[in-house]
């Protein structure tokens, strides 16, 4: 699963007036966008996320500032640096995610393939490992 996590560079338009970044569902990202939320005001030592999702796919974009995203599929781990507003990370379903090392000005935009449903979140890492092991069998 971790091999499906990848950085995506979004089209940029710009001139002397500034930059414009375009992100379209089912074109620039691999799903229809059903939910948008963002994280800001987190200290550098705060870890957000700490969960996996049964159904939701995500694209995370630091539209301001910087952060890191650690992904984990129960076997492998990888860290992505989000440090440019035209770069995002695609996270497929059933990938454990931790967002951390937020700069003071960080605004982390999250695009989701699903509407919020608390039942589809796996918030306990040990349970996540059990779920992943069952799927791999």
N, CA, C and O atoms as a MOPAC input file, in Angstrom:
PM7 MOZYME 1SCF
protein

 N      0.80200 1    -1.20000 1     0.00000 1
 C      0.00000 1     0.00000 1     0.00000 1
 C      0.84600 1     1.26600 1     0.00000 1
 O      0.48500 1     2.25700 1    -0.63500 1
 N      1.96800 1     1.23600 1     0.70900 1
 C      2.77500 1     2.45600 1     0.82800 1
 C      3.32100 1     2.90400 1    -0.52400 1
 O      3.57500 1     4.09200 1    -0.72700 1
 N      3.50100 1     1.96900 1    -1.44000 1
 C      3.99900 1     2.32800 1    -2.76700 1
 C      2.99300 1     3.18100 1    -3.54900 1
 O      3.36700 1     3.83700 1    -4.52100 1
 N      1.73600 1     3.17700 1    -3.13700 1
 C      0.71800 1     4.00800 1    -3.79000 1
 C      0.74400 1     5.44500 1    -3.28900 1
 O      0.17600 1     6.33200 1    -3.92600 1
 N      1.40000 1     5.68600 1    -2.14900 1
 C      1.54500 1     7.05200 1    -1.64100 1
 C      2.54700 1     7.77400 1    -2.53300 1
 O      3.65700 1     7.28900 1    -2.75000 1
 N      2.15300 1     8.92600 1    -3.04400 1
 C      3.05400 1     9.61500 1    -3.97100 1
 C      2.82500 1    11.11000 1    -3.93400 1
 O      1.73200 1    11.59100 1    -3.63400 1
 N      3.88800 1    11.82800 1    -4.25000 1
 C      3.77900 1    13.27100 1    -4.38100 1
 C      3.16900 1    13.59900 1    -5.73000 1
 O      3.44300 1    12.93400 1    -6.72900 1
 N      2.34100 1    14.62900 1    -5.74800 1
 C      1.69700 1    15.10300 1    -6.96900 1
 C      2.05800 1    16.57700 1    -7.13000 1
 O      1.91700 1    17.36000 1    -6.19100 1
 N      2.52300 1    16.95500 1    -8.32200 1
 C      2.78400 1    18.36100 1    -8.61300 1
 C      1.60100 1    18.90700 1    -9.40100 1
 O      1.23900 1    18.36700 1   -10.44600 1
 N      1.00600 1    19.97100 1    -8.89700 1
 C     -0.18200 1    20.54900 1    -9.51700 1
 C      0.20400 1    21.63500 1   -10.51100 1
 O      1.23300 1    22.29200 1   -10.35100 1
 N     -0.62200 1    21.82300 1   -11.53900 1
 C     -0.34200 1    22.87600 1   -12.52600 1
 C     -0.32300 1    24.25000 1   -11.86800 1
 O     -1.14600 1    24.55700 1   -11.00600 1
 N      0.63300 1    25.06600 1   -12.29400 1
 C      0.72500 1    26.43500 1   -11.79200 1
 C      0.59100 1    27.40500 1   -12.95600 1
 O      1.11500 1    27.17800 1   -14.04600 1
 N     -0.09900 1    28.45300 1   -12.70400 1
 C     -0.16500 1    29.56300 1   -13.64600 1
 C      0.33600 1    30.76900 1   -12.87300 1
 O      0.15000 1    30.85300 1   -11.65900 1
 N      0.95300 1    31.67800 1   -13.54900 1
 C      1.40900 1    32.86300 1   -12.84700 1
 C      2.03400 1    33.87300 1   -13.77400 1
 O      2.43800 1    33.57300 1   -14.89800 1
 N      2.09500 1    35.05800 1   -13.26600 1
 C      2.75800 1    36.15500 1   -13.95700 1
 C      3.22500 1    37.13400 1   -12.88600 1
 O      3.37600 1    36.76600 1   -11.72100 1
 N      3.45100 1    38.37500 1   -13.28400 1
 C      3.95700 1    39.36300 1   -12.33100 1
 C      2.99200 1    39.63400 1   -11.18300 1
 O      3.38500 1    40.22100 1   -10.17500 1
 N      1.73200 1    39.21300 1   -11.32100 1
 C      0.73800 1    39.42000 1   -10.26200 1
 C      0.79200 1    38.35300 1    -9.17800 1
 O      0.25400 1    38.55000 1    -8.08900 1
 N      1.44000 1    37.22100 1    -9.46600 1
 C      1.52200 1    36.13700 1    -8.49100 1
 C      1.23200 1    34.79600 1    -9.12700 1
 O      1.25200 1    34.66400 1   -10.35100 1
 N      0.96000 1    33.79300 1    -8.29400 1
 C      0.76900 1    32.42100 1    -8.75200 1
 C     -0.66000 1    31.95200 1    -8.51900 1
 O     -1.34800 1    32.41300 1    -7.60900 1
 N     -1.07900 1    31.03500 1    -9.35600 1
 C     -2.37900 1    30.39400 1    -9.23800 1
 C     -2.14200 1    28.89900 1    -9.38800 1
 O     -1.57400 1    28.46000 1   -10.38900 1
 N     -2.56800 1    28.11300 1    -8.40900 1
 C     -2.42900 1    26.65700 1    -8.46000 1
 C     -3.81500 1    26.06500 1    -8.65500 1
 O     -4.76700 1    26.43800 1    -7.96900 1
 N     -3.91500 1    25.14000 1    -9.59700 1
 C     -5.19600 1    24.53800 1    -9.95500 1
 C     -5.20300 1    23.07600 1    -9.52500 1
 O     -4.28400 1    22.32000 1    -9.84000 1
 N     -6.26300 1    22.68300 1    -8.79300 1
 C     -6.42400 1    21.29500 1    -8.36200 1
 C     -7.86300 1    20.88500 1    -8.67500 1
 O     -8.80700 1    21.44800 1    -8.12200 1
 N     -8.02400 1    19.90700 1    -9.55900 1
 C     -9.36400 1    19.46700 1    -9.93200 1
 C     -9.52600 1    17.97600 1    -9.63200 1
 O     -8.65100 1    17.16200 1    -9.92700 1
 N    -10.68100 1    17.64700 1    -9.03100 1
 C    -11.00500 1    16.25500 1    -8.74300 1
 C    -11.12600 1    15.44300 1   -10.01900 1
 O    -11.59500 1    15.93700 1   -11.04500 1
 N    -10.69900 1    14.19900 1    -9.94200 1
 C    -10.70900 1    13.25300 1   -11.06100 1
 C     -9.83000 1    13.68200 1   -12.22800 1
 O     -9.88400 1    13.07700 1   -13.29900 1
 N     -9.02500 1    14.71400 1   -12.03400 1
 C     -8.05400 1    15.12200 1   -13.04700 1
 C     -6.66800 1    15.22300 1   -12.42500 1
 O     -5.77800 1    14.43200 1   -12.73700 1
 N     -6.49400 1    16.19600 1   -11.54900 1
 C     -5.19600 1    16.36900 1   -10.88600 1
 C     -5.02600 1    15.41500 1    -9.71900 1
 O     -3.90800 1    15.04200 1    -9.36600 1
 N     -6.14600 1    15.02200 1    -9.12200 1
 C     -6.12500 1    14.03000 1    -8.05600 1
 C     -7.00700 1    12.86000 1    -8.47900 1
 O     -7.93400 1    13.04700 1    -9.26800 1
 N     -6.73900 1    11.65900 1    -7.97000 1
 C     -7.40500 1    10.45600 1    -8.49400 1
 C     -8.77900 1    10.13500 1    -7.91200 1
 O     -9.16700 1     8.96800 1    -7.87200 1
 N     -9.52000 1    11.14300 1    -7.46200 1
 C    -10.86300 1    10.88300 1    -6.95300 1
 C    -11.69700 1    12.15500 1    -7.02600 1
 O    -11.17300 1    13.25100 1    -7.22600 1
 N    -12.99400 1    11.98600 1    -6.86100 1
 C    -13.93300 1    13.08800 1    -6.76400 1
 C    -13.85100 1    13.65400 1    -5.35000 1
 O    -13.91600 1    12.89000 1    -4.38700 1
 N    -13.71200 1    14.95200 1    -5.20000 1
 C    -13.56800 1    15.57000 1    -3.88000 1
 C    -14.94500 1    15.69500 1    -3.22100 1
 O    -15.84200 1    16.35700 1    -3.74100 1
 N    -15.08800 1    15.03900 1    -2.05800 1
 C    -16.35000 1    15.10900 1    -1.32000 1
 C    -16.23900 1    15.91800 1    -0.02400 1
 O    -17.24700 1    16.33200 1     0.54900 1
 N    -14.99800 1    16.13600 1     0.42900 1
 C    -14.81500 1    16.87100 1     1.68300 1
 C    -13.49800 1    17.62100 1     1.63100 1
 O    -12.50200 1    17.11400 1     1.11500 1
 N    -13.49900 1    18.82500 1     2.16600 1
 C    -12.30100 1    19.65100 1     2.25900 1
 C    -12.19900 1    20.16200 1     3.68900 1
 O    -13.17500 1    20.66200 1     4.24900 1
 N    -11.01300 1    20.03400 1     4.27500 1
 C    -10.77100 1    20.61200 1     5.59000 1
 C     -9.31100 1    21.01800 1     5.66400 1
 O     -8.50200 1    20.59700 1     4.83800 1
 N     -8.97500 1    21.83200 1     6.64800 1
 C     -7.58000 1    22.22700 1     6.78800 1
 C     -7.18300 1    22.33700 1     8.25000 1
 O     -8.00700 1    22.56000 1     9.13700 1
 N     -5.88300 1    22.17100 1     8.46000 1
 C     -5.29700 1    22.17900 1     9.79600 1
 C     -4.35000 1    23.37600 1     9.87400 1
 O     -3.49600 1    23.55300 1     9.00500 1
 N     -4.50000 1    24.18700 1    10.90500 1
 C     -3.57300 1    25.29300 1    11.12400 1
 C     -3.46000 1    25.55300 1    12.62400 1
 O     -4.29100 1    25.09300 1    13.40700 1
 N     -2.43700 1    26.28400 1    13.01100 1
 C     -2.24800 1    26.61800 1    14.42100 1
 C     -1.66700 1    25.49000 1    15.25300 1
 O     -1.71100 1    25.54400 1    16.48200 1
 N     -1.11900 1    24.46200 1    14.59900 1
 C     -0.49700 1    23.34900 1    15.33200 1
 C      0.96800 1    23.65700 1    15.59800 1
 O      1.67500 1    24.14600 1    14.71700 1
 N      1.41800 1    23.37300 1    16.79600 1
 C      2.83000 1    23.56600 1    17.14200 1
 C      3.69400 1    22.48900 1    16.49200 1
 O      3.20500 1    21.43900 1    16.07400 1
 N      4.98600 1    22.78000 1    16.42200 1
 C      5.94300 1    21.86700 1    15.79200 1
 C      5.95300 1    20.48100 1    16.44900 1
 O      6.20200 1    19.48100 1    15.77600 1
 N      5.68300 1    20.41900 1    17.75300 1
 C      5.75200 1    19.13900 1    18.46400 1
 C      4.41400 1    18.39600 1    18.49600 1
 O      4.32700 1    17.32100 1    19.08800 1
 N      3.38900 1    18.93800 1    17.88000 1
 C      2.07100 1    18.29500 1    17.82900 1
 C      2.04300 1    17.28500 1    16.68300 1
 O      2.54900 1    17.55600 1    15.59400 1
 N      1.44900 1    16.11800 1    16.93700 1
 C      1.24500 1    15.11900 1    15.89100 1
 C     -0.25200 1    15.00900 1    15.63700 1
 O     -1.02600 1    14.72300 1    16.55100 1
 N     -0.65300 1    15.23500 1    14.39500 1
 C     -2.05600 1    15.14300 1    13.99700 1
 C     -2.24300 1    13.85700 1    13.20500 1
 O     -1.27100 1    13.17900 1    12.87300 1
 N     -3.46500 1    13.53200 1    12.91100 1
 C     -3.75500 1    12.30500 1    12.17700 1
 C     -3.82700 1    11.13400 1    13.13200 1
 O     -4.80300 1    10.95900 1    13.86200 1
 N     -2.76900 1    10.33600 1    13.11000 1
 C     -2.68900 1     9.14300 1    13.95700 1
 C     -3.88200 1     8.22400 1    13.72700 1
 O     -4.53600 1     7.76900 1    14.66500 1
 N     -4.14300 1     7.96500 1    12.44100 1
 C     -5.25000 1     7.08200 1    12.08900 1
 C     -5.08600 1     6.57700 1    10.65300 1
 O     -4.24900 1     7.05700 1     9.88800 1
 N     -5.90800 1     5.60200 1    10.32500 1
 C     -6.06400 1     5.11700 1     8.95700 1
 C     -7.55600 1     5.12700 1     8.66400 1
 O     -8.37200 1     5.24400 1     9.57800 1
 N     -7.91000 1     5.00600 1     7.40100 1
 C     -9.31600 1     5.01400 1     7.00500 1
 C     -9.61100 1     3.80000 1     6.13300 1
 O     -8.83000 1     3.44800 1     5.24800 1
 N    -10.74200 1     3.17200 1     6.39600 1
 C    -11.16800 1     2.03300 1     5.57300 1
 C    -11.50700 1     2.45800 1     4.14900 1
 O    -11.19300 1     1.73900 1     3.20000 1
 N    -12.14800 1     3.62400 1     3.98600 1
 C    -12.68400 1     4.00700 1     2.68400 1
 C    -12.11900 1     5.28300 1     2.09100 1
 O    -12.07700 1     5.42500 1     0.86900 1
 N    -11.68900 1     6.20400 1     2.91800 1
 C    -11.27700 1     7.52100 1     2.42200 1
 C     -9.87700 1     7.52000 1     1.84400 1
 O     -8.95100 1     6.92400 1     2.39500 1
 N     -9.74800 1     8.20200 1     0.72000 1
 C     -8.46400 1     8.55200 1     0.12600 1
 C     -8.28400 1    10.04200 1     0.38500 1
 O     -9.26200 1    10.77700 1     0.52300 1
 N     -7.02600 1    10.48700 1     0.45200 1
 C     -6.75100 1    11.88900 1     0.72900 1
 C     -5.66200 1    12.42100 1    -0.18300 1
 O     -4.81500 1    11.67000 1    -0.66600 1
 N     -5.69300 1    13.71800 1    -0.41100 1
 C     -4.55800 1    14.47100 1    -0.91900 1
 C     -4.32800 1    15.59500 1     0.07500 1
 O     -5.24700 1    16.35200 1     0.38600 1
 N     -3.09000 1    15.70600 1     0.57900 1
 C     -2.71100 1    16.73000 1     1.54600 1
 C     -1.78000 1    17.73000 1     0.86800 1
 O     -0.82800 1    17.34100 1     0.19000 1
 N     -2.05700 1    19.01400 1     1.05300 1
 C     -1.27300 1    20.07900 1     0.43100 1
 C     -0.99100 1    21.13700 1     1.48800 1
 O     -1.92400 1    21.66200 1     2.09600 1
 N      0.26700 1    21.45800 1     1.71600 1
 C      0.59400 1    22.57300 1     2.60400 1
 C      0.51400 1    23.85000 1     1.77500 1
 O      1.47400 1    24.21900 1     1.09900 1
 N     -0.62800 1    24.52200 1     1.82800 1
 C     -0.82000 1    25.73100 1     1.02900 1
 C     -0.05900 1    26.92100 1     1.61000 1
 O      0.15800 1    27.91700 1     0.92000 1
 N      0.34100 1    26.82200 1     2.86100 1
 C      1.21500 1    27.81300 1     3.49200 1
 C      2.11100 1    27.06800 1     4.47000 1
 O      1.69000 1    26.09700 1     5.09800 1
 N      3.33900 1    27.52800 1     4.59200 1
 C      4.25300 1    26.90600 1     5.53800 1
 C      4.65800 1    25.50100 1     5.13100 1
 O      4.60800 1    25.13600 1     3.95700 1
 N      5.05900 1    24.72100 1     6.12800 1
 C      5.57200 1    23.37400 1     5.87400 1
 C      5.08200 1    22.39900 1     6.93700 1
 O      4.68800 1    22.79200 1     8.03500 1
 N      5.11700 1    21.13400 1     6.58600 1
 C      4.87000 1    20.04300 1     7.53700 1
 C      5.44400 1    18.76500 1     6.95600 1
 O      5.90000 1    18.73000 1     5.81300 1
 N      5.41400 1    17.72600 1     7.75500 1
 C      5.84600 1    16.39800 1     7.31700 1
 C      4.68400 1    15.43400 1     7.49500 1
 O      3.83400 1    15.61100 1     8.36800 1
 N      4.66600 1    14.41200 1     6.65000 1
 C      3.65300 1    13.36500 1     6.74000 1
 C      4.37700 1    12.02700 1     6.73900 1
 O      5.09800 1    11.69400 1     5.79800 1
 N      4.17200 1    11.26300 1     7.81800 1
 C      4.72900 1     9.90900 1     7.87600 1
 C      3.60400 1     8.94500 1     7.54300 1
 O      2.53900 1     8.97700 1     8.16000 1
 N      3.85200 1     8.08700 1     6.55800 1
 C      2.87700 1     7.07500 1     6.17800 1
 C      3.42500 1     5.71000 1     6.53300 1
 O      4.63600 1     5.49000 1     6.55200 1
 N      2.49900 1     4.78600 1     6.81900 1
 C      2.86400 1     3.47500 1     7.33700 1
 C      1.80600 1     2.49200 1     6.84600 1
 O      0.61000 1     2.72800 1     7.01300 1
 N      2.24400 1     1.39800 1     6.24400 1
 C      1.28400 1     0.38000 1     5.78900 1
 C      1.33700 1    -0.88500 1     6.63200 1
 O      0.84600 1    -1.93500 1     6.21800 1
 N      1.93200 1    -0.78500 1     7.81300 1
 C      2.04900 1    -1.93500 1     8.70000 1
 C      3.34700 1    -2.69200 1     8.51200 1
 O      3.73700 1    -3.48400 1     9.37000 1
 N      4.01700 1    -2.45700 1     7.40100 1
 C      5.29700 1    -3.09700 1     7.11100 1
 C      6.37500 1    -2.05400 1     6.83500 1
 O      7.48500 1    -2.13700 1     7.36100 1
 N      6.03600 1    -1.08000 1     6.00900 1
 C      6.97900 1    -0.05300 1     5.59100 1
 C      6.50900 1     1.31600 1     6.06100 1
 O      5.31600 1     1.56400 1     6.23400 1
 N      7.49000 1     2.20200 1     6.26300 1
 C      7.21000 1     3.58500 1     6.63700 1
 C      7.94900 1     4.50700 1     5.68300 1
 O      9.01400 1     4.17000 1     5.16500 1
 N      7.36000 1     5.68600 1     5.46000 1
 C      8.00400 1     6.67900 1     4.59900 1
 C      7.58000 1     8.06200 1     5.06700 1
 O      6.44400 1     8.25400 1     5.50100 1
 N      8.48800 1     9.02400 1     4.98100 1
 C      8.20800 1    10.39900 1     5.37500 1
 C      8.25600 1    11.29100 1     4.13800 1
 O      9.18500 1    11.22000 1     3.33300 1
 N      7.22200 1    12.13600 1     4.00800 1
 C      7.14800 1    13.11100 1     2.92700 1
 C      7.23100 1    14.50700 1     3.53500 1
 O      6.61500 1    14.77500 1     4.56700 1
 N      7.98600 1    15.39000 1     2.90100 1
 C      8.04700 1    16.79600 1     3.29300 1
 C      7.10300 1    17.58000 1     2.39400 1
 O      7.22900 1    17.54300 1     1.17000 1
 N      6.18000 1    18.27300 1     2.98800 1
 C      5.30200 1    19.15500 1     2.23100 1
 C      5.79300 1    20.57800 1     2.46000 1
 O      5.55500 1    21.16200 1     3.51800 1
 N      6.47200 1    21.12600 1     1.47300 1
 C      7.12000 1    22.41900 1     1.65600 1
 C      6.92800 1    23.38000 1     0.49200 1
 O      7.57800 1    24.42400 1     0.43200 1
 N      6.03400 1    23.02900 1    -0.43800 1
 C      5.72200 1    23.90400 1    -1.57000 1
 C      4.21400 1    23.86300 1    -1.80500 1
 O      3.62500 1    22.78300 1    -1.78200 1
 N      3.57600 1    25.01000 1    -2.02900 1
 C      2.11600 1    25.04200 1    -2.12700 1
 C      1.54000 1    24.42600 1    -3.40100 1
 O      0.32000 1    24.35000 1    -3.54300 1
 N      2.37900 1    23.99200 1    -4.31500 1
 C      1.89100 1    23.34000 1    -5.53300 1
 C      2.21000 1    21.83300 1    -5.55400 1
 O      2.12500 1    21.18300 1    -6.59600 1
 N      2.57800 1    21.29700 1    -4.38300 1
 C      2.89000 1    19.87200 1    -4.25300 1
 C      1.97300 1    19.27100 1    -3.19100 1
 O      1.81200 1    19.83700 1    -2.11000 1
 N      1.38200 1    18.13700 1    -3.49800 1
 C      0.55700 1    17.42700 1    -2.53100 1
 C      0.98500 1    15.98100 1    -2.42800 1
 O      1.77500 1    15.49700 1    -3.23800 1
 N      0.46700 1    15.29800 1    -1.43900 1
 C      0.73200 1    13.86900 1    -1.29300 1
 C     -0.60100 1    13.13400 1    -1.39100 1
 O     -1.57300 1    13.49000 1    -0.72500 1
 N     -0.62800 1    12.11100 1    -2.22500 1
 C     -1.79600 1    11.24800 1    -2.34300 1
 C     -1.66300 1    10.11600 1    -1.33500 1
 O     -0.62800 1     9.45300 1    -1.26400 1
 N     -2.72400 1     9.89900 1    -0.55300 1
 C     -2.75400 1     8.82400 1     0.44000 1
 C     -3.95000 1     7.92100 1     0.14200 1
 O     -5.09400 1     8.35600 1     0.27500 1
 N     -3.70800 1     6.68500 1    -0.25500 1
 C     -4.82700 1     5.76500 1    -0.50300 1
 C     -5.46000 1     5.31000 1     0.80600 1
 O     -4.94200 1     5.58600 1     1.88800 1
 N     -6.57400 1     4.61900 1     0.69600 1
 C     -7.22800 1     4.10200 1     1.90000 1
 C     -6.32900 1     3.07100 1     2.57100 1
 O     -5.44900 1     2.48400 1     1.94200 1
 N     -6.56900 1     2.86600 1     3.85300 1
 C     -5.85200 1     1.91100 1     4.69800 1
 C     -4.35200 1     2.17700 1     4.81000 1
 O     -3.54700 1     1.24700 1     4.87000 1
 N     -3.98900 1     3.45800 1     4.83700 1
 C     -2.61200 1     3.85700 1     5.12700 1
 C     -2.64700 1     4.67800 1     6.41400 1
 O     -3.39900 1     5.64600 1     6.52300 1
 N     -1.82300 1     4.27900 1     7.39000 1
 C     -1.72500 1     5.02300 1     8.63800 1
 C     -0.97400 1     6.31200 1     8.34900 1
 O      0.02800 1     6.30200 1     7.63300 1
 N     -1.45600 1     7.42900 1     8.90500 1
 C     -0.84300 1     8.71400 1     8.62400 1
 C     -0.63300 1     9.52700 1     9.89500 1
 O     -1.50900 1     9.59500 1    10.75700 1
 N      0.53800 1    10.13900 1     9.99400 1
 C      0.86800 1    11.08600 1    11.05700 1
 C      1.35800 1    12.36000 1    10.39100 1
 O      2.27600 1    12.31700 1     9.57300 1
 N      0.75600 1    13.49600 1    10.73100 1
 C      1.20600 1    14.78800 1    10.23800 1
 C      1.85900 1    15.50900 1    11.40900 1
 O      1.30900 1    15.53700 1    12.51000 1
 N      3.03900 1    16.09500 1    11.17200 1
 C      3.79200 1    16.67900 1    12.28000 1
 C      4.80800 1    17.68600 1    11.76000 1
 O      4.87300 1    17.94700 1    10.55900 1
 N      5.59300 1    18.24500 1    12.65600 1
 C      6.65000 1    19.21500 1    12.34600 1
 C      6.08200 1    20.40800 1    11.57300 1
 O      6.63300 1    20.83100 1    10.55600 1
 N      4.96700 1    20.93900 1    12.08200 1
 C      4.29700 1    22.06000 1    11.44500 1
 C      5.07900 1    23.35300 1    11.68200 1
 O      5.46500 1    23.65000 1    12.81300 1
 N      5.30600 1    24.11100 1    10.62500 1
 C      5.88300 1    25.44000 1    10.79900 1
 C      4.81700 1    26.34800 1    11.41700 1
 O      3.62800 1    26.02700 1    11.38800 1
 N      5.24200 1    27.46300 1    11.96700 1
 C      4.31300 1    28.36700 1    12.64300 1
 C      3.20400 1    28.85100 1    11.70900 1
 O      2.07800 1    29.08100 1    12.15100 1
 N      3.51500 1    29.00400 1    10.42800 1
 C      2.54700 1    29.51100 1     9.45000 1
 C      1.87700 1    28.40400 1     8.63900 1
 O      1.24600 1    28.69000 1     7.62100 1
 N      1.99800 1    27.16500 1     9.06300 1
 C      1.48100 1    26.03100 1     8.30200 1
 C     -0.04700 1    26.03400 1     8.19600 1
 O     -0.76100 1    26.21300 1     9.18300 1
 N     -0.51900 1    25.83100 1     6.96300 1
 C     -1.92300 1    25.56400 1     6.69100 1
 C     -1.94800 1    24.32400 1     5.80800 1
 O     -1.58200 1    24.37500 1     4.63400 1
 N     -2.38500 1    23.20700 1     6.39000 1
 C     -2.40000 1    21.93300 1     5.68500 1
 C     -3.81200 1    21.66700 1     5.18100 1
 O     -4.72300 1    21.39700 1     5.96400 1
 N     -3.97900 1    21.74700 1     3.86600 1
 C     -5.26100 1    21.52400 1     3.21200 1
 C     -5.42900 1    20.03700 1     2.94500 1
 O     -4.52000 1    19.39000 1     2.42600 1
 N     -6.59100 1    19.49400 1     3.29800 1
 C     -6.86400 1    18.06800 1     3.14700 1
 C     -8.08300 1    17.88200 1     2.25000 1
 O     -9.16300 1    18.39200 1     2.55100 1
 N     -7.91300 1    17.15500 1     1.15600 1
 C     -8.99600 1    16.83500 1     0.23800 1
 C     -9.31800 1    15.36500 1     0.41400 1
 O     -8.42000 1    14.52400 1     0.40400 1
 N    -10.60000 1    15.04800 1     0.57600 1
 C    -11.00000 1    13.67200 1     0.86800 1
 C    -11.98000 1    13.15200 1    -0.17800 1
 O    -12.78900 1    13.90200 1    -0.72400 1
 N    -11.89000 1    11.86900 1    -0.44000 1
 C    -12.78300 1    11.20500 1    -1.38700 1
 C    -14.13700 1    10.87800 1    -0.77300 1
 O    -15.06400 1    10.50700 1    -1.49200 1
 N    -14.26800 1    11.01200 1     0.56100 1
 C    -15.49900 1    10.60600 1     1.25000 1
 C    -15.95300 1    11.68400 1     2.22400 1
 O    -15.14600 1    12.47000 1     2.71900 1
 N    -17.23700 1    11.71100 1     2.48900 1
 C    -17.76800 1    12.55300 1     3.55700 1
 C    -17.32300 1    11.95800 1     4.89000 1
 O    -16.99600 1    10.77300 1     4.96300 1
 N    -17.31100 1    12.77200 1     5.93900 1
 C    -16.87400 1    12.29600 1     7.24600 1
 C    -17.80100 1    11.20500 1     7.76900 1
 O    -19.02500 1    11.33200 1     7.73700 1
 N    -17.18300 1    10.13200 1     8.24900 1
 C    -17.88800 1     9.02400 1     8.88600 1
 C    -16.95400 1     8.45900 1     9.94300 1
 O    -15.97100 1     7.79600 1     9.61200 1
 N    -17.24800 1     8.71400 1    11.20100 1
 C    -16.38000 1     8.28900 1    12.30200 1
 C    -16.15300 1     6.78300 1    12.30200 1
 O    -15.11200 1     6.31900 1    12.76800 1
 N    -17.10700 1     6.01000 1    11.78700 1
 C    -17.00900 1     4.54300 1    11.78900 1
 C    -15.92000 1     4.01400 1    10.85900 1
 O    -15.47500 1     2.87700 1    11.01800 1
 N    -15.48500 1     4.82000 1     9.89100 1
 C    -14.48500 1     4.31200 1     8.95300 1
 C    -13.04800 1     4.66200 1     9.35300 1
 O    -12.10200 1     4.39200 1     8.61400 1
 N    -12.90800 1     5.25600 1    10.51400 1
 C    -11.58100 1     5.59300 1    11.03300 1
 C    -11.05700 1     4.46000 1    11.90900 1
 O    -11.79400 1     3.89100 1    12.71400 1
 N     -9.78000 1     4.14100 1    11.74300 1
 C     -9.08100 1     3.21600 1    12.63600 1
 C     -8.10800 1     4.08300 1    13.42800 1
 O     -7.12400 1     4.57900 1    12.88000 1
 N     -8.38300 1     4.26200 1    14.70700 1
 C     -7.60400 1     5.18200 1    15.52500 1
 C     -6.63400 1     4.48600 1    16.48000 1
 O     -5.85000 1     5.14700 1    17.16000 1
 N     -6.68500 1     3.18400 1    16.53000 1
 C     -5.78700 1     2.40300 1    17.38300 1
 C     -4.78800 1     1.67400 1    16.47700 1
 O     -5.18300 1     0.89600 1    15.60800 1
 N     -3.49200 1     1.93100 1    16.68700 1
 C     -2.47600 1     1.36600 1    15.79600 1
 C     -2.45400 1    -0.15300 1    15.84300 1
 O     -2.28000 1    -0.78500 1    14.80100 1
 N     -2.62200 1    -0.76100 1    17.00600 1
 C     -2.62000 1    -2.22300 1    17.10300 1
 C     -3.78200 1    -2.82600 1    16.30600 1
 O     -3.61500 1    -3.84000 1    15.62900 1
 N     -4.94000 1    -2.20800 1    16.38900 1
 C     -6.07800 1    -2.66800 1    15.59200 1
 C     -5.78200 1    -2.51000 1    14.10500 1
 O     -6.12800 1    -3.38000 1    13.30600 1
 N     -5.14400 1    -1.40500 1    13.73100 1
 C     -4.76700 1    -1.18100 1    12.34200 1
 C     -3.88400 1    -2.32300 1    11.82900 1
 O     -4.10000 1    -2.83500 1    10.73000 1
 N     -2.89900 1    -2.71500 1    12.62200 1
 C     -2.00100 1    -3.81100 1    12.23000 1
 C     -2.79500 1    -5.10100 1    12.02800 1
 O     -2.53700 1    -5.84100 1    11.07900 1
 N     -3.75000 1    -5.37700 1    12.90300 1
 C     -4.60400 1    -6.56900 1    12.74600 1
 C     -5.39500 1    -6.51700 1    11.43900 1
 O     -5.47300 1    -7.51300 1    10.71900 1
 N     -5.97300 1    -5.37500 1    11.13700 1
 C     -6.76400 1    -5.20900 1     9.91100 1
 C     -5.88800 1    -5.43200 1     8.67900 1
 O     -6.27900 1    -6.14600 1     7.75500 1
 N     -4.72000 1    -4.82900 1     8.66800 1
 C     -3.81300 1    -4.94700 1     7.52000 1
 C     -3.36500 1    -6.40000 1     7.33300 1
 O     -3.29200 1    -6.88500 1     6.20400 1
 N     -3.06900 1    -7.08700 1     8.42300 1
 C     -2.65100 1    -8.50000 1     8.32700 1
 C     -3.75700 1    -9.35600 1     7.72000 1
 O     -3.47900 1   -10.23600 1     6.90700 1
 N     -5.01200 1    -9.10600 1     8.10700 1
 C     -6.13700 1    -9.86100 1     7.54900 1
 C     -6.29700 1    -9.60900 1     6.06300 1
 O     -6.58400 1   -10.53300 1     5.30200 1
 N     -6.11500 1    -8.36800 1     5.64400 1
 C     -6.23900 1    -8.00900 1     4.23900 1
 C     -5.13300 1    -8.64100 1     3.40200 1
 O     -5.37700 1    -9.06500 1     2.27300 1
 N     -3.92600 1    -8.70600 1     3.94000 1
 C     -2.78900 1    -9.25600 1     3.18500 1
 C     -2.86000 1   -10.75500 1     3.01700 1
 O     -2.17500 1   -11.31600 1     2.16100 1
 N     -3.69700 1   -11.43100 1     3.83800 1
 C     -3.79900 1   -12.89600 1     3.74500 1
 C     -4.59700 1   -13.31900 1     2.54600 1
 O     -4.78100 1   -14.51400 1     2.31700 1

